[in-house]
C-alpha cells in the first residue's frame, strides 16, 4: 500500500516529462489529418480520466486478491502489453516507433500513480497515424490497375507474435501486399470474382478508415486501463459508463440477441462461450473460438463485413428485436487455414430460465451381456430465480430443486445408476453448486473461499437429507467451469462418485463489481478451494478417467489466459470419504482402455486430435492459388476419409462430402444435431459407472464373505 501511495505524493520524473514532451510534439500537436473525407484529430486524456485511473488503483489495492506493487517491473510489462494490445500482429508500428516508446518503459508506473495518461495517448495516436498510412496505401493498391500473380510460390506468415518489428517501409509494404493478396484469394475461393473481392476489401478498409474518426478519448482510456487491470489477473476489467450498461444487460440475460459472449481478437470478433439454451447454442453450428467476420440482417440482407470493427459496434449490429433473424458469417475454429467460411442464420430471442433448466433422460446400455438403465441429468448452468426467491415464491426455480425432482422421477423407473452431465456448463450460482452437492452426501463441507486477507470461509451442507445414494458418475470437459468445478471437485474429494471426461476450465476465482464515479471495475476478490485444500484455479479438476481432449487447451481454459492466478493450496477441510473408488481406479482404467481401443467414435476423436496437433504449428498461408486449393482439398479429403472410416466401422453408408452429415445426423428435441462423439462419451461413462458398481460389489464380497 505504501509503495503504491508514494507515487501519488511524488512529482512525475523529469525524464518522463522530457520523453512525453518529445512525443507530444510529434503525436499530439500535429494538425488534424484529412484522409478520404475523414478528419482524424489526435486524442488527449480528459480530466475525469486522470482521477478515474487513481480510483482504479485505489479499488485494486483495497479489494483485489492479488497484491501487486505499481513499480518499474510492472511499468515495463504494461508497455509491452499495451503495444501488443494495439498491434498484436506487428503490422503497423515500425521498429523506430518501438525504440521511441522505450523511453516510457520505466516511467509508466509513476505516470499512472499521478493520473498522467499522456504516454498512453501518445502511443495510441501514433498507432492511429500508422493505421491511416496502411489503410491509404492498401486502398490505393486496391483501386489501382496493379494485378496480383497467384501463380508465384509465396506464403504469408499468419502468426507474427514472435517476429521482429518491421524496420522499413519497403518491408511493411511487402507484408501488406501479401495480406491483400491473401484476402483476395480467400474471397475468390469463396465464390467471388476478383473484381467483387476487390470491391469487398475496398469497402472493408474504407469502413475501417471511417471508424477511426469515431474513436473517443474514453475508448483510449478504457483500453489502457484494461491493460493495467489485467496485469492483476485476466478477469479484472474496467468498464466505461457505456460499457457498464452493456455489462449489466449481458449479466441479466435480458438482451434480445443471440446468447453469445464475444471478445475482440486481432481484427476479428471471437466467440468466447455460448449461453446454454440461447439462440446461438440452439443452432448447434457455433462453438467457442469461432470468428465472426460478417453480419447480415434478415434472411436476405447483405452480409456486412465486420473485420476490424470495434467489439461494441459488432455487438450493436448483432442485437435486434425478438424473433428477427440475424445471419453470421464465421470462420470455424477448426478451419485448418482459418479461411473457410460458412453462414449461419439465427432467430434473435431472450434466454428464458426455463430453457436452461436441468433435463433428464434414460440411457439404455448393454454391459457384460446384461441390459441396464442409467439415468442422465444434463445441467447446462447453475441457475436460480433470485427474483422469485426474494418475493417469497415457494415454487422458485433452481438447479438443486429441479435436479432433486428429476432424481425422484428417475428412481421410479428403477435406474441402475446416475450420470450428471456437466459438459459445457460454465458455472453460475455458488449457492446452487453447494446445495447440489448436498443432494448426494448426508452433511459436510463443500467448498472453501479465501479472501484477500487470507481468511478462509468454509461452505457446506448441513441438511442430512440425501436425494440419491446410489452409484453416480459426473461427466466434465474443458468448458466445465467455476461452479461446475466446485461440484465435481467435491464429489471427487468425497469419492462419492467417479469423475470422467477432460480436465476442466480452471476458473477458481470470484469477481465482484464496484462502482466508480466514472464507470465500474470488476475485480477478483477471492479464490475457491476444494475441501481437499487444492485450488480449482488454473488446474481445474482432473478426472479419474480421462477421455481424448478435442479442445485446444492452449486456446481455451484458464491456463491459456495471460496473468492467470496460480494454483495453490490451503488447509484441508475435515470431511468423510466414501471408500472404494481409489482402490480400483487402475482396473477401471484398464477396462476403459480395452473397451475404447477400437471403438469407432473414440478412434475418430483420437484421429481428430492427431490432425489438429499436426496442423496447429503450420502458420503459413499459401499465396499460390494451386497450392492453396490443394491444401484445402487435402483438408476436406482428410475430414471425409476420417468420417467414412468411422461410419464403415459402425456399419453405416459412407458420405461423399462433409456437408452430407447435416441431413444424416440425428437431431435433439430443439433441432440441434446430436454429435456421435458426444453420445459415445456418454455411453462410455455409463460403462465405467457399471464397472465401478461391479468392482464395488467384488470389494464388499471380499470384506464380507458369506
N, C-alpha and C positions, 0 to 999 in steps of 0.2 A: 504493500500500500504506500509506504513512504517513498519507495523508488518511483512509483507511478506519479505521486503527487509532487515530487520535487521538480519534475519538468514543468508543472503548471506555475511554479514560482520562479522559474529561471527564464531569462530572455532567449529568444532564438539566436542560435550561434551565428557569429559573423560570417562563417564560411557558407552556411546555408543561405543567409541573406544575399551574399555575393552571387552564389550559384543561381538563386531564384531571379535576382535582378538581371543576370546574364540571359537566362532562359526567357524571362518575360519580354525582354527586348526583341527576341526572335518570335515568340509564340503568342504573346498576349496583346502586344501593342501594334500588331500588323493591321492594316486596314481590312475591312470586310472583303471577302473574296466572292466575286460573282462568277458562278460556273453554271452553265446551262440554265440560266434564269433562276438560279438558287443562290441566295445570299447566305454565306456561312460566316458568322461572326464568332470570333474566339470567345469562349465562355469563361466566366470568372466566378469564384465562390461567393455565395451570399452570406450576409451577416448571420442569418439563422443557422447556417451550416457550421460556422465556427463554434457556436455554443452546442450544437447537436453532437458533434464529434466528442466534445468533452462530456456530454451527458451519457453517450455510449460507453466511454471509458469508465465513468462512474458506475454505471449499471453492471458492466462486466466485472469490475473489481469487487463490487459488493455481492453479486449473486452468481457468478459463473463458477462451475465446478472446478475448472482448470485455472489455476493461479499462474498467470504469465506476467513477467516484467516487460514493460514497454521500454526496450533498451536498444543498443546498437545492433544486436543479433536479430531482434525482431524487425528492426528497420531494414536490414539487408534482405531478409526473407520477404517482407512486404513489397519492396521494389521489384524483386524477381517475379512474385506472384501477380503484381499489378501489370507488369509487361506481358506476362503470359495471358492474363485476362483480356488485355486489349489486342494482343496479336498472337494468338495461340499457334497459328500456322507459320509464323515468322515470314509473312509475305507483305508487310507494309513498312515496318521500321528498317532502317539501314544500320549497319554496324556503327556508323558515326553517330547516329541518334543514341544508341545504347551507351556508347562511350561518354556522350554528353550527360545522359541521365545518371551515370555512375557518380556524379557529384552529389547526388541525393542519398547515396547508399547508406550512410551512417548519420543522416540528418533527419530522416522522416519521423523518427521517434519523438524528437523534441518538437518538431513541427506539429505533429498530431496532438501532443500534450498541451501545446499552446493554441490549438484550434486553427493553426495555419495550414491551409489547404492549397497554397499557391503551387507547390511542386506537383501535386496530383492533377491539378487543372492544366499546368503547363505541359505535362506528358500527354494528357488527353488531347489537348489542342494540336500537338504535333502529330498525334495519330490521325486526327481528322484531316490535317493537311496532307498526310501521306495517302490516306484513303481517296481523297479528291484527286490527287495526282494519278493514282492507279485506275480509278474509275474513268477518268477522262481519257487516259491512254487506251484503256480497254474499249471504250465506246468509239474512239477514233479508229481503232483497228477493225472493229465490227462494222463500222459504217463505210470503211474503205473498200476498194476493189481487190485488196490483197486476198489471195486464196490460201487454203491450208492443204498441205500434202499429207494425206493419210496413208501413203504407202511407205513413208520413211520409218525406219526402225528406231522409234523414240519411245521413252517412257516418262511418266510423271510420278514422282515420289509423293504419295498421299499422306505420309506421316513425317512431318518436318520437325517434330518435337526435339529430336537430338541433333538436328542440323545447326550449323553456324548461322548467325545473322548475315544477311546479304550485304556484300561490300560495295557494289557498284550499281549504277542504273542499268547497265547492259545486262547484268545478271538478273536484276529484278524484271526487266522487260522479257527476258527469256523464260523466266518462271511463269509470268502471266501469259505469255504466248502459249505455253503448254497448258495452262489452266483453261484458256479459251478453247483450245483445240480439244481438250478432254471434254469440256461441257458440250461442245457441238457434236462430238462423237456420241456421247450419251443420249442426246436428244434425237439425233438422226437414227440411232438404233432403237429408239422408242417411237418409230414410225413418223418422224418429222423429216421434211426435206431440209437441206442445208439452209435454204433461204428462210424457212419457218424457224429453224433453230437459231439463226442469227437474230431474227425478229424477237424471239422469246428472250434471248440474252440481252438484247438492247433494252427491252422493256424492264428486265430484272435489274440491270445495272443503273438505268435511269431512275428507277424507283429507289434504289439504294442511295443514289446521289441526292434525290429529293428529300429522302428521310433524314439525311444529315442535318438539314435545317430545322428539323423538329426536335433535335436534342436540346435539352434544357440543363441549366446548372444543377437542378435536382437529380437528373439522370447521372451526371458525372459524380455527384456526391454519393449517391446510393451505390454505384459500382465500386468506388474507392472504399467506402465504409464497409462493404461486404468483403472486400479483400482483407481488410483489417479484422473484421469479426471472425471470419473463417480461419484465421490463424489460431483462434481459441479452440474451435472444433467445427466440423463441416455442417452441423445442424444449427449453428448460431448465425442469425441473419438480421440485418436492419431492413425495415420496410418504410419507404417514404409514405406520406399521408395517402397518396393514391393507391399504392400497392398494399397498404394496410387494409383498405377496404376490400381489395381483391382477395386478400388472405382470409378475411372474415367470411366472404361469400363461399370460398372453396372449403373452409372448415365446416361450414354449416350444411354443405351439400345441397344448398337451395339453388345453386346455379343451374340454369337451364342450358345445358351444353352436352358434352359427350361423356363426361365422367372419366377424365384422364388427368394425371398430374404431369405437367410439362416443364422442361428446362431448356435453356439455350446451350448449345454445344457447337463451338466454332460458328459457322454461318447457318447452322441448322437448328430446328426445334425438335427436341428429343423427347420421346415418351418415357417417363420415369416409372410410372405404375398406372394400372387401371383400377378404377373404383369398382369393387365387386358389384355385380348386377347392374352396373351403369351401361348406358347405350353403347359405348366403345367395347366394353367387355362382352356384351351380348352378340356382337358381330362374330366373335371367335376368330377374327382375322388380324387383330392388333396385339402387340406384345411389347414389353419393356425393351428399350433400346432401338425401336423403330424410329426412323427420322421422317418428319413431316416436311415436304418440300413444296406442297401446293394445297390450296383450299378453294373449293368451289361451292356456290350456294345453289340449293335445289338439285333436282335430278339432271338438269341440263345446263346450269350456269357455267360460264367459263372458269376453268381452274386458274386461280391467281397464284403466280409463283411467289413464294414467301421466303426463299433463300436470302439470308442477310437481313431479314426483318428483326425488329425488336420483339422480345417474347410477349410483352403485353399487347402489342399490335396483332400478333398472331392469335392470341387468346381472344381478343375482341372479335376477330374475324370468324373464329370457330363458334363463339357464342351465338345464340339466336333464340327465337320463340319456340316454345314447346311444340313438338310434332312436326317442325320444319326439318328439312333434310340438309345436311352438310356433307360434302364429299372431300375426302382427304387423299392427296397423292403422297404415297410414302415410299421410302427406300427401306425394305425389310432388313431387320438386324442380321438375318442370316444370309443376306445377299453377299456373295463372295467378293465381288468387285465394288460393292457399295454403290452400284449404279442401276441395278434392276429396279423397276418401279411398278407399283400397282395402285389402283384407285379403289377406295372403299367408301360406300355410302352409309351414313349413319343418321338415324332419326333422333333429333335432339329431344331430351326429356330430363325430368328431375329424377334423382335417385331416391327411390322410396325405401324406407327402413324395412318394410315387409319383404322386399326383394332381396335384401341382404341377409335374411333370416336363415338359420341353420336348416338343413333339409336332410331327410333320411331316405335310405333305400336298402333293399335286401340284395346281397351278393351271394349267389349260389355257386359253390365250389366243390369239385371232386378232389378229395385229398386222401391218398393211400387207399384208393378204390372205395371210399365212402363219401356220401353226399353230406354237405354241411351248409348251414345258413349263417352268414355273417351279417350283422347289422353295420351299416356305414352311415356316419353322420358327417356331412360336409359343412364346415363352419367357415364362411368366406371372410368374416370380420368379427371382432369382439365389440358388440354393439349394446347400447342401452338407450331407451327413450327417456332421457332425463326430464324432458318437459312433462311427460305423463306422470313420472315418479314424483316430481315436485308439486303437481296439483293433486296428488293423493289418489291417482287412478290405481286401483288394486290390480288391474289387468295390464299394467305397463309391460311392454316387450323388452326382453333382454336375452342375451345369449344363454345364460345359465337356465333361465326359466324355460326357454324353448327346447334346449337340449334335454333337460330333465323330462319334459313331456314326450319328446321323441324316444328317449330311452324306455319310458314306460310302454309306449306303443310297440317298440321293437321286442320288448320282453314278452308281450302277449303272443308274439309269433315264434317264441321259443328259439331265439338266436343262440348260436354256439360260441359267439364271441363278438366283440365290438371294435370297430375301427373308427377313430376320429381323424378325419382328413383336414389337415391344416395347410395343405399346399396353397401357395399364393396368398395366404392370409397375412396381410401387412400389419395386423395388430388392432389397436383400438383401446377400449376401456380397461384400465388396470384392475378396477374393481371386478369386472367380469372374469378376467383371467384368474384372479384369486378365488372367486366363488365357484368357477367351473372346476378347479382342482378339487374343491370341497365335495363335489358330487361323487368322487371316487376314493376318498380317504375318510376315516372317521373324524379325525381332527389333527391339527398340527400346522407348522409354519409353511408358507408357500413361496414367499419372495422376500428379499432384503433390499432396502434402499438406503444408500449413503448420501448425505448432503455435503455441501462444500466444506463444512467444518469437521467432517469426519464422523458425525453422529450416524449410527446405523439404526434404522427402524425395521422391525420385522412384522410383516403382514401374515395373516394365517386364517385358517378355517377353524372356527370354534363350535360348529354345529356337528354333533356326532352322526347325523343322518347321512346315509350313503344311498345314492340313487342306483348305483350299479357296482357289484363286487365281483363280476366275472372277468374272464381274460380280456385284455384290451391291447390294441396297438395304436400308435399315433404316427401318421404319415406327414412328413415335412419336406420342404425343398428350399432352394436358395431364396425364394421370395417370402418365406415364412419369417416374420419379423416381430420384434417388440413383444407385445402381449402373447403372441404365439410361442415365442421362445421361453417366456416365463412359464406358461402351461406345460410345454414339452419338457423343459428342464426340471420342473417339479415332479412330473410323472416319472422321469428317468431317475431322479435322486431318490425317490421313494421306492424305485423298482416296482412301481405299481403296474406298469405296462412296458411294452417294448417300443422303442422309437426307431422308425425305419425311414429311409429316404436319403436326403442330402444335407450337408452342413447348412444351417440356416443363415439368415442375413447377417446377424451380429450387431443389431442395434440395441444396445443396453444402456441407453441414456434417456433422461427425462427432460423435456423442454417446458419452459413457461414463457408467457407473453407479458411484456411490461410496456406500458405506455410512456412515451416521452412527450415533451412539449411539442416536438415536431416528429411525428411518425411513431413507430413502435420498434421494439427489439425482441426477438425470440432468442432465448439463451438456454443453454444446457445448465441445469442447476442440481442434478442428482444423477446417480448411476444405479442400475439394477444389479443385484447379485442373486444367484441361486441359493437355495438353502444349504448346498454343499459348500458355500463360500465363494464359488467361482463366478466371475462376471460373465454375463451373456454378451458383453461388449466385444466387438472385433471378431472373436472366435465363433460366436453363436453357440448352437447346440450341435454336437457331433452325434449322429445316430448310432444306435447299437449295431444295426446292419445298414451298410451304405450301398446305395444304388448308383449306376452310372450318372455322372453330372453333365447335363447338357447346357447349363448356363455358364457363360464365360465369367469366372469368378474375378478376373482382373478388371471386368467392366461393371459387374453387379455385386453388391454387398458392401458392408461397412469397411472391410479391408481394402476396397477399391477406392475409398474416398480419402483425399488428401487431408492430413491433420486429424484423422480419427483418433479418439482417445484410446489408450492401450487396454489390453486385457490385464486384469489383476485379481486379487482375492481379498476377502475379508474372513472373519472367523466363521466357521460352520455353525449353523443353527441346529440345535438338537432336534432330531426327528427320527421317527421309526423307519424301518425298511421292510418291504415285503420280500422275504427271502426267495431266492430261486434263480432269477434271470442270469446274474453274473456267472453262476456255476456252470451253466450250459450254453453260454454265448458262443464258444468255439464250435459246438456241434450245430447250433443254428446257422452259423456262417457256412459251415461245410455243406449242410443240406441245401441252403440257398444257392451256393455256387454250383452244386451238382444239377439243380433244377434249372438254372438260368444260363448255364454254359452254352446251350444250343437252343435257347428259347428265341424264336424269330424276332419278337419285339425288342428284347434286350440286346440281341445281336445288332439290330438296326440302330439302337441307341449308341452302342459302342462304336459302330461304323461312323455315325454322325460326329461323335466326339473326336475320333481319329482324324476325320476330314477337316473339322473346324481347327484342330491343332495344326494341321498341315498348312492350311491357307492363312492362318492368323498372322503369321510372320511376313507374308507377302504384301508389301505396301506399295508395290509398283503397279501403275495403271498403264497398259499398252496404249500408245497413241497411233499405232498401226492398226487400221481397220480390220485387216485379215487376221492379225494375231488376237485382237480383242474379241472378234467373233468366234475364233477357235477356242479362246479361253472360256467364253460363255457357253459355247456348245458343249465343251468338256464338263463344265459345272452342271449343266442341265442333264447331260447323259449320266453323270455320276448319281444325281438325285433319282432319276428314273430307274437306273440299274439297282441302286440300293433298295428302293421301294419294291421293285419286282422280285428281288431276292427274298425279301420278307414275305410278299404276297404268295409266291410259289411255295415257300416253306409252310405256309398256312393253308395251302390248297385253294388259293384264290386266283382269279384270272389276272394276268399282267396288264399293265397300262401302257399306253403309247406316249403320253406326255403327263407331266406332273399335275397339270390343271384338271386332268380326268378325275383326280381324287375328290374334287369338290362335290361331284354328284354321287360318289361311291361311299363316302364316309357317313356313318350313322350320325343323326342329329339328336341333341337332347331336347327336353320339353320347351326350351327357349329358342330352339332353332340353331344352336351353336354346334359346329362339328365336334364329334367325340374323338379325341385322339386315341389311336390304338395303343400308343406307348403309355398314355395316362391310365388306360384300363388295365394294361399289363402290370403296371406298377401296383395298382390297387389289388389285383388278383394275387400277385406275389406277396404282398403284405398280408393277405389272408392266409396264404400257405405258411408264412413264417409264424403267424399267430397260432395256427393249428399245430405247427411243430412245437411251439412253446407249450401248448396245452398237453401235448403228448409227453414231452420231456418232464414237465411238472408232475404228471401222473407217475412217471417212472421214478422220479425223485421221492415222491411221497411213499411209493411202494417200498423203496429201499429203506426209508426211515421207519416205516410202519408195516413190516411184513406180517402176513396172516399167521 
